[in-house]
Amino acid sequence: MSKLLIKGGTVVNADRQFRADVLCVDGVIAAVGDIPASDIAGAEVVDAGGLYVMPGGIDPHTHMNFPFMGTTTVDDFYSGTAAALAGGTTTIIDFVIPNPQQPLMEAYHTWRGWAEKAASDYSFHVAITWWDDSVRRDMGTLVQEEGVNSFKHFMAYKNAIMCDDETLMNSFRRSLELGAMPTVHAENGEMVYLLQQELLKQGITGPEGHPLSRPPEVEGEAANRAITIASIMGVPIYVVHVSCIESAEAIARARARGQRVYGEVLAGHLVLDDSVYRDADAARAAAYVMSPPFRPKAHQDALWRGLQSGQLHTTATDHCTFCASQKAAGLDNFTKIPNGCGGVEERMAVIWDAGVNSGRLTPSEFVAITSANTARLFNIYPRKGSVSVGADADLALWDPAGSKTLSAKTHHSRNDFNAFEGRTVKGIPAFTVSQGVVVYANGDLRAREGAGRYIKRPAFGPDFSAAAQWERQRAPQAVTR
């Protein structure tokens, strides 16, 4: 029996905070509160005086070991999850992305093999990149046997992995049958492709062309379209990496109508703006190329308001790391720059610094958007996202007075670039606990390759029970004449 006692801290959950000791036994939280001395005999003790004891972060959007645009991300499942642990994140949800016509189960088993070296717990969304009866069948297998309860749909990347509307409708309907959450990357791929070609003809070939080819309207249109399809199909929907006013407003309008729509925001979109693409150093500008791109500052304010008002729900990173030599493939043609930035290590500190320290968020609201809401939406709460008896002993012991300067020289990702380079943040993890084991302690990373577990997520979470009941009540009825 392994025991870990976290003593003297302030527990922060999404609903409240209170002073309590936390006892972890064999990877599970066994007690929260005043714990009898007999129960803590032989326990390793961590002094959490002056620290917040929070659920370990859950990043619902990462791409480790991802083959994309002719290359593969520099972070694999070990280096990426080790970096996550150093930042207080103890679980990631990555993506299985089949090639067009590739069987879903084949792709899924490939990703599961890559993920065996993960240092933290992990789970998967599976992308739907094409459609036939085998895809429909494999979706059922993934939900019912493999614990996958969400499916990703790319509305961008024409001539590659983009879904057309027919595929969206087929997949959304199947998701509703299975009790799985459809998620969408909302950008109109046809518009993006057209704008890319026009910009290249005008001689705009550098990284500055990337945001010009993907203006906010492109995202807003796709978000509205996906939300409308979901409404007709009667299925909840989760919009990933919401980056602009147009998309945030589409979600807010739908929610005001009573539709179950959820929005995810990336840490980068909350603090970085589109000036990065006008950097005189083309290589540095290319390093920031990701989709959707970083937006003008006004959009940041809208995203913060969405999180504050509860119209946006989770925060992620879209951690997808390509080094300078990989990004250089597109320096004379921005459409060939591999899309992606990092951030899995920095997310929680950046959001705490910009959110809690500014007064935009309370500590409990911070917990909601960095772990608890994701756990609820993807049906692993309270096993994850809660400091409570019976939950996994995945914890971030947070030092609100600690500070550090973020840099590629000191981060744990294998990438040679840090999107937050030079930013000093106040509020950092002092300790990270995964499965009841201290894996990060005041700068000492103790990640172990292969220690992470695959987390199955049950279908038919609470949203689906409510959605199914609503659909039954409004089902069309034939007229008896």
C-alpha positions as CSV (number, residue, x, y, z in Angstrom):
1,M,0.0,0.0,0.0
2,S,1.4,3.4,-1.0
3,K,0.3,6.5,1.0
4,L,0.8,10.2,0.3
5,L,-0.4,12.8,2.7
6,I,-0.8,16.4,1.4
7,K,-0.9,18.5,4.6
8,G,-1.8,22.0,5.4
9,G,-3.1,23.1,2.0
10,T,-6.3,24.8,0.8
11,V,-8.4,22.5,-1.4
12,V,-9.9,24.2,-4.4
13,N,-12.7,22.5,-6.4
14,A,-14.9,24.0,-9.0
15,D,-17.7,24.7,-6.5
16,R,-15.8,25.8,-3.4
17,Q,-12.5,26.0,-1.5
18,F,-11.7,25.0,2.0
19,R,-8.8,24.1,4.3
20,A,-8.1,20.3,4.4
21,D,-5.5,17.6,4.4
22,V,-5.7,15.1,1.5
23,L,-4.7,11.5,1.9
24,C,-4.0,9.4,-1.2
25,V,-3.8,5.6,-1.0
26,D,-2.8,3.4,-3.9
27,G,-3.5,6.2,-6.4
28,V,-6.9,7.2,-5.2
29,I,-8.0,10.0,-2.8
30,A,-9.0,8.2,0.4
31,A,-9.8,11.1,2.7
32,V,-10.2,14.9,2.6
33,G,-10.4,16.8,5.9
34,D,-9.0,16.1,9.3
35,I,-7.5,12.7,9.0
36,P,-6.9,10.4,12.1
37,A,-3.2,9.8,12.8
38,S,-3.8,6.0,12.5
39,D,-4.7,6.5,8.9
40,I,-1.6,8.3,7.9
41,A,1.0,6.0,9.5
42,G,3.8,5.4,7.0
43,A,2.6,8.0,4.5
44,E,4.9,10.2,2.5
45,V,4.1,13.8,3.6
46,V,4.1,16.8,1.3
47,D,3.9,20.2,3.1
48,A,1.2,22.2,1.2
49,G,1.3,25.2,3.5
50,G,0.5,28.3,1.5
51,L,-0.5,26.2,-1.5
52,Y,-3.8,25.5,-3.2
53,V,-4.5,21.8,-3.7
54,M,-6.4,21.5,-7.0
55,P,-7.4,18.7,-9.4
56,G,-4.7,18.0,-11.9
57,G,-5.3,19.8,-15.2
58,I,-7.0,18.1,-18.1
59,D,-6.0,19.3,-21.5
60,P,-8.8,18.2,-23.9
61,H,-6.9,19.0,-27.1
62,T,-3.4,17.8,-27.9
63,H,-1.6,16.2,-30.8
64,M,1.4,14.0,-29.7
65,N,3.3,12.0,-32.3
66,F,1.1,13.5,-35.0
67,P,1.9,12.9,-38.7
68,F,0.7,16.0,-40.4
69,M,1.5,18.0,-43.5
70,G,4.3,15.8,-44.5
71,T,6.1,15.6,-41.2
72,T,5.6,14.5,-37.5
73,T,5.4,16.5,-34.3
74,V,8.6,16.6,-32.3
75,D,6.8,15.8,-29.1
76,D,5.8,12.2,-28.8
77,F,3.5,10.8,-26.1
78,Y,6.3,10.7,-23.5
79,S,7.9,14.1,-24.0
80,G,4.5,15.7,-24.4
81,T,2.9,14.2,-21.3
82,A,6.1,14.8,-19.3
83,A,5.9,18.5,-20.2
84,A,2.2,18.4,-19.2
85,L,3.1,17.0,-15.7
86,A,5.6,19.8,-15.2
87,G,2.8,22.3,-15.8
88,G,0.3,20.7,-13.5
89,T,-1.7,18.8,-16.2
90,T,-2.2,15.2,-15.3
91,T,-4.5,14.0,-18.2
92,I,-4.6,14.7,-21.9
93,I,-7.2,13.9,-24.5
94,D,-5.4,13.4,-27.8
95,F,-6.8,12.7,-31.3
96,V,-6.8,9.6,-33.5
97,I,-6.9,11.0,-37.0
98,P,-7.4,8.4,-39.8
99,N,-6.3,9.1,-43.3
100,P,-9.2,9.3,-45.8
101,Q,-10.4,5.7,-46.5
102,Q,-8.4,4.3,-43.6
103,P,-10.4,2.1,-41.2
104,L,-11.1,3.8,-37.9
105,M,-10.0,0.8,-35.9
106,E,-6.7,0.5,-37.7
107,A,-5.9,4.1,-37.0
108,Y,-7.1,3.8,-33.4
109,H,-4.8,0.8,-32.7
110,T,-1.8,2.7,-34.2
111,W,-2.4,5.7,-31.9
112,R,-2.8,3.4,-28.9
113,G,0.5,1.9,-29.7
114,W,2.2,5.3,-29.9
115,A,0.6,6.3,-26.6
116,E,2.0,3.4,-24.5
117,K,5.0,5.5,-23.6
118,A,2.8,8.3,-22.0
119,A,3.9,9.5,-18.6
120,S,0.4,10.8,-17.7
121,D,-3.1,9.4,-18.1
122,Y,-4.5,9.9,-21.6
123,S,-7.6,9.3,-23.7
124,F,-8.7,9.9,-27.3
125,H,-11.2,11.6,-29.5
126,V,-11.4,9.9,-32.9
127,A,-11.7,11.9,-36.1
128,I,-14.2,11.1,-38.8
129,T,-12.5,11.9,-42.1
130,W,-14.7,9.9,-44.4
131,W,-18.0,7.9,-44.4
132,D,-19.4,4.5,-45.3
133,D,-21.0,1.7,-43.4
134,S,-17.6,0.5,-42.0
135,V,-17.1,3.9,-40.3
136,R,-20.6,3.7,-38.8
137,R,-19.8,0.2,-37.5
138,D,-16.4,1.2,-36.2
139,M,-17.9,4.2,-34.3
140,G,-20.0,1.7,-32.4
141,T,-17.1,-0.5,-31.6
142,L,-15.0,2.5,-30.4
143,V,-17.8,3.7,-28.1
144,Q,-19.0,0.4,-26.7
145,E,-15.7,-1.5,-26.4
146,E,-12.9,1.1,-26.3
147,G,-14.4,3.9,-24.2
148,V,-14.3,6.6,-26.8
149,N,-17.2,9.0,-26.3
150,S,-16.3,11.8,-28.7
151,F,-15.7,12.2,-32.4
152,K,-13.8,15.0,-34.1
153,H,-14.8,16.6,-37.4
154,F,-12.5,18.9,-39.4
155,M,-14.4,21.5,-41.4
156,A,-11.0,22.7,-42.8
157,Y,-8.1,21.2,-44.7
158,K,-9.6,20.8,-48.1
159,N,-8.3,17.8,-50.2
160,A,-7.0,16.2,-46.9
161,I,-9.2,15.5,-43.9
162,M,-12.0,17.9,-44.4
163,C,-15.6,16.7,-43.7
164,D,-18.4,17.7,-46.1
165,D,-21.9,18.4,-44.7
166,E,-23.2,14.9,-45.6
167,T,-20.4,13.3,-43.5
168,L,-21.2,15.7,-40.7
169,M,-24.8,14.8,-40.7
170,N,-24.2,11.1,-40.9
171,S,-21.6,11.2,-38.1
172,F,-23.7,13.5,-35.9
173,R,-26.7,11.2,-36.2
174,R,-24.6,8.2,-35.3
175,S,-23.0,10.0,-32.4
176,L,-26.5,10.7,-31.0
177,E,-27.4,7.0,-31.3
178,L,-24.2,6.0,-29.5
179,G,-24.2,8.8,-26.8
180,A,-21.0,10.3,-28.0
181,M,-20.1,14.0,-28.2
182,P,-19.5,15.3,-31.7
183,T,-16.7,18.0,-31.8
184,V,-15.8,20.3,-34.7
185,H,-12.8,22.3,-35.9
186,A,-14.9,25.1,-37.3
187,E,-13.3,26.8,-40.3
188,N,-14.9,26.9,-43.8
189,G,-12.3,24.8,-45.8
190,E,-13.6,25.9,-49.1
191,M,-13.2,29.6,-48.2
192,V,-9.8,29.0,-46.8
193,Y,-8.6,27.3,-49.9
194,L,-9.9,30.1,-52.2
195,L,-8.3,32.8,-50.1
196,Q,-5.0,31.0,-50.0
197,Q,-4.9,30.8,-53.7
198,E,-5.8,34.5,-54.1
199,L,-3.1,35.6,-51.6
200,L,-0.4,33.6,-53.3
201,K,-1.4,35.1,-56.7
202,Q,-1.0,38.5,-55.1
203,G,2.6,37.7,-54.1
204,I,1.8,37.3,-50.4
205,T,3.7,34.1,-49.6
206,G,5.1,34.7,-46.1
207,P,3.5,33.7,-42.7
208,E,1.4,36.9,-42.7
209,G,-0.7,35.3,-45.4
210,H,-1.9,32.6,-42.9
211,P,-4.2,34.8,-40.8
212,L,-5.3,36.7,-44.0
213,S,-6.5,33.4,-45.5
214,R,-8.4,32.4,-42.3
215,P,-10.3,35.6,-41.2
216,P,-12.8,35.4,-38.3
217,E,-15.7,35.2,-40.7
218,V,-14.4,31.8,-42.0
219,E,-14.6,30.4,-38.4
220,G,-17.9,32.1,-37.6
221,E,-19.6,30.6,-40.7
222,A,-18.4,27.1,-40.0
223,A,-19.4,27.3,-36.3
224,N,-22.9,28.5,-37.3
225,R,-23.2,25.7,-39.8
226,A,-22.1,23.0,-37.4
227,I,-24.3,24.3,-34.6
228,T,-27.3,24.3,-37.0
229,I,-26.7,20.7,-38.1
230,A,-26.4,19.7,-34.5
231,S,-29.7,21.4,-33.7
232,I,-31.5,19.6,-36.5
233,M,-30.0,16.3,-35.5
234,G,-30.8,16.9,-31.8
235,V,-27.3,16.2,-30.6
236,P,-25.0,18.2,-28.2
237,I,-21.9,19.7,-29.9
238,Y,-18.5,20.8,-28.7
239,V,-16.6,23.5,-30.7
240,V,-12.9,23.2,-30.3
241,H,-10.4,26.2,-30.2
242,V,-12.9,29.0,-30.4
243,S,-10.7,32.0,-31.4
244,C,-12.9,34.9,-32.4
245,I,-15.9,37.0,-31.6
246,E,-18.0,35.5,-34.5
247,S,-17.6,31.9,-33.2
248,A,-18.1,32.8,-29.6
249,E,-21.3,34.7,-30.5
250,A,-22.6,31.8,-32.5
251,I,-22.3,29.6,-29.4
252,A,-23.9,32.2,-27.1
253,R,-26.8,32.6,-29.5
254,A,-27.4,28.9,-29.7
255,R,-27.2,28.5,-25.9
256,A,-29.7,31.3,-25.5
257,R,-32.1,29.2,-27.6
258,G,-31.6,26.3,-25.2
259,Q,-29.3,24.3,-27.5
260,R,-26.5,22.2,-25.8
261,V,-23.4,23.8,-27.3
262,Y,-20.0,23.9,-25.6
263,G,-16.9,25.9,-26.5
264,E,-13.2,25.4,-25.9
265,V,-10.6,28.1,-25.8
266,L,-6.8,27.8,-26.2
267,A,-4.5,29.5,-23.8
268,G,-2.6,31.0,-26.7
269,H,-5.7,32.7,-28.1
270,L,-6.4,34.3,-24.7
271,V,-3.0,36.1,-24.5
272,L,-1.4,36.3,-28.0
273,D,-2.5,38.4,-31.0
274,D,-2.0,38.5,-34.7
275,S,1.0,40.8,-34.6
276,V,3.2,37.7,-34.3
277,Y,2.7,37.0,-38.0
278,R,4.2,40.4,-38.9
279,D,7.5,39.7,-37.2
280,A,10.4,40.8,-39.4
281,D,12.0,37.4,-38.7
282,A,10.1,35.1,-41.1
283,A,11.1,31.9,-39.2
284,R,9.8,33.3,-35.9
285,A,6.6,34.4,-37.6
286,A,6.2,30.9,-39.1
287,A,6.6,29.3,-35.6
288,Y,3.2,30.9,-34.6
289,V,1.3,29.4,-37.6
290,M,-1.6,27.4,-36.3
291,S,-5.3,27.1,-37.1
292,P,-7.3,29.0,-36.3
293,P,-4.6,31.8,-36.2
294,F,-4.1,34.3,-33.4
295,R,-6.5,37.2,-33.7
296,P,-6.5,40.9,-33.1
297,K,-6.7,41.9,-29.4
298,A,-10.4,42.6,-29.4
299,H,-11.1,38.9,-29.9
300,Q,-9.2,38.1,-26.7
301,D,-11.5,40.2,-24.6
302,A,-14.5,38.4,-26.1
303,L,-13.0,35.0,-25.2
304,W,-12.4,36.1,-21.7
305,R,-16.0,37.3,-21.4
306,G,-17.2,34.0,-22.7
307,L,-15.3,32.1,-20.0
308,Q,-16.5,34.5,-17.3
309,S,-20.1,34.2,-18.4
310,G,-20.2,30.5,-18.8
311,Q,-20.8,30.6,-22.5
312,L,-17.3,29.1,-23.1
313,H,-16.4,26.1,-20.9
314,T,-13.0,24.6,-21.3
315,T,-9.4,25.6,-22.0
316,A,-6.9,23.6,-24.0
317,T,-3.7,24.1,-26.0
318,D,-3.9,22.2,-29.3
319,H,-0.3,21.2,-28.4
320,C,1.1,20.3,-31.8
321,T,4.9,21.0,-32.0
322,F,7.0,21.5,-35.1
323,C,10.6,22.7,-34.9
324,A,12.2,25.5,-37.0
325,S,13.5,23.1,-39.7
326,Q,10.0,21.6,-40.1
327,K,8.3,25.1,-40.2
328,A,10.9,26.1,-42.9
329,A,9.2,23.9,-45.4
330,G,6.7,26.7,-46.0
331,L,8.8,29.9,-45.7
332,D,8.2,30.7,-49.4
333,N,4.6,29.4,-49.3
334,F,2.6,29.9,-46.1
335,T,0.2,27.1,-47.0
336,K,3.0,24.6,-46.6
337,I,4.0,25.7,-43.1
338,P,3.0,22.8,-40.7
339,N,0.2,24.1,-38.5
340,G,0.8,24.0,-34.8
341,C,2.1,25.5,-31.6
342,G,2.9,24.1,-28.1
343,G,1.6,25.0,-24.7
344,V,0.7,21.9,-22.7
345,E,3.2,22.8,-20.0
346,E,2.3,26.5,-19.9
347,R,-1.5,26.5,-20.2
348,M,-2.4,26.5,-16.5
349,A,0.2,29.1,-15.4
350,V,-0.7,31.4,-18.3
351,I,-4.4,31.2,-17.5
352,W,-3.9,31.7,-13.8
353,D,-1.7,34.7,-14.4
354,A,-3.9,36.3,-17.0
355,G,-7.2,35.2,-15.4
356,V,-7.0,34.9,-11.7
357,N,-4.4,37.5,-11.1
358,S,-6.3,40.0,-13.2
359,G,-9.6,39.3,-11.3
360,R,-11.3,37.8,-14.4
361,L,-11.5,34.4,-12.6
362,T,-11.8,33.1,-9.1
363,P,-9.6,30.1,-8.2
364,S,-12.7,27.9,-8.4
365,E,-13.6,29.2,-11.8
366,F,-10.0,28.4,-12.8
367,V,-10.5,24.8,-11.7
368,A,-13.7,24.6,-13.7
369,I,-12.2,25.7,-17.0
370,T,-8.9,23.8,-16.6
371,S,-10.2,20.4,-15.4
372,A,-13.7,20.0,-14.0
373,N,-15.8,21.1,-17.0
374,T,-13.8,18.9,-19.3
375,A,-14.3,15.9,-17.0
376,R,-18.0,16.6,-16.9
377,L,-18.5,17.1,-20.6
378,F,-16.5,13.9,-21.5
379,N,-18.1,11.9,-18.6
380,I,-15.1,11.2,-16.4
381,Y,-16.2,13.3,-13.5
382,P,-15.7,13.0,-10.5
383,R,-13.0,10.5,-11.2
384,K,-11.1,13.4,-12.8
385,G,-11.5,17.1,-12.1
386,S,-12.3,16.8,-8.4
387,V,-10.5,16.7,-5.1
388,S,-12.9,14.3,-3.4
389,V,-12.9,10.8,-1.9
390,G,-12.8,8.2,-4.6
391,A,-11.3,10.4,-7.2
392,D,-8.0,9.6,-8.9
393,A,-5.1,11.1,-6.9
394,D,-4.2,13.5,-9.7
395,L,-3.4,16.9,-8.2
396,A,-1.7,20.2,-8.8
397,L,-0.3,21.8,-5.7
398,W,-0.4,25.4,-6.8
399,D,1.8,28.2,-5.5
400,P,0.0,31.5,-6.1
401,A,3.1,33.5,-5.1
402,G,5.6,31.5,-7.2
403,S,6.7,32.9,-10.5
404,K,8.8,31.9,-13.6
405,T,9.7,33.2,-17.0
406,L,8.5,30.9,-19.8
407,S,11.2,30.0,-22.4
408,A,12.2,27.3,-24.8
409,K,15.5,27.1,-22.9
410,T,13.7,25.8,-19.8
411,H,10.5,24.1,-20.9
412,H,10.3,20.3,-21.1
413,S,8.9,20.0,-24.6
414,R,11.4,18.9,-27.3
415,N,10.5,21.8,-29.4
416,D,13.0,24.7,-30.0
417,F,10.2,27.3,-29.8
418,N,7.9,28.5,-27.0
419,A,4.9,30.6,-28.0
420,F,5.0,32.4,-24.7
421,E,8.7,33.1,-24.8
422,G,9.8,35.8,-22.2
423,R,6.4,36.0,-20.5
424,T,6.7,36.0,-16.7
425,V,3.9,34.4,-14.9
426,K,2.9,34.5,-11.3
427,G,1.2,31.4,-10.0
428,I,2.8,28.1,-10.9
429,P,2.7,24.4,-9.8
430,A,5.0,23.6,-6.9
431,F,4.1,19.9,-7.0
432,T,2.2,17.7,-9.4
433,V,0.8,14.3,-8.2
434,S,-0.2,11.7,-10.7
435,Q,-1.8,8.4,-9.6
436,G,-0.8,9.3,-6.0
437,V,2.9,9.7,-6.9
438,V,4.8,13.0,-6.8
439,V,6.0,13.4,-10.4
440,Y,7.1,17.1,-10.2
441,A,8.5,18.8,-7.2
442,N,9.7,22.4,-7.3
443,G,11.4,22.1,-10.7
444,D,12.4,18.4,-10.4
445,L,10.5,16.5,-13.0
446,R,10.1,12.8,-12.2
447,A,8.0,11.6,-15.1
448,R,8.3,7.9,-15.9
449,E,7.8,6.6,-19.5
450,G,4.9,4.3,-19.7
451,A,3.4,5.2,-16.4
452,G,0.3,6.8,-18.0
453,R,-3.0,4.8,-18.2
454,Y,-5.5,4.8,-21.0
455,I,-8.8,6.3,-19.6
456,K,-12.0,4.9,-21.0
457,R,-14.9,7.4,-21.0
458,P,-18.4,6.0,-20.8
459,A,-21.1,7.0,-23.3
460,F,-24.3,8.8,-22.5
461,G,-23.2,11.4,-20.1
462,P,-25.7,13.6,-18.4
463,D,-26.0,15.9,-21.5
464,F,-27.2,13.0,-23.6
465,S,-29.8,11.8,-21.1
466,A,-31.3,15.3,-21.2
467,A,-30.9,15.7,-25.0
468,A,-32.6,12.3,-25.6
469,Q,-35.5,13.2,-23.4
470,W,-35.9,16.6,-25.1
471,E,-35.8,14.9,-28.6
472,R,-38.5,12.3,-27.5
473,Q,-40.8,15.2,-26.5
474,R,-40.4,17.0,-29.8
475,A,-40.4,14.0,-32.1
476,P,-42.5,14.6,-35.2
477,Q,-45.9,12.9,-35.3
478,A,-48.0,11.9,-38.2
479,V,-51.4,13.4,-38.5
480,T,-54.2,10.9,-38.1
481,R,-56.9,11.7,-40.6
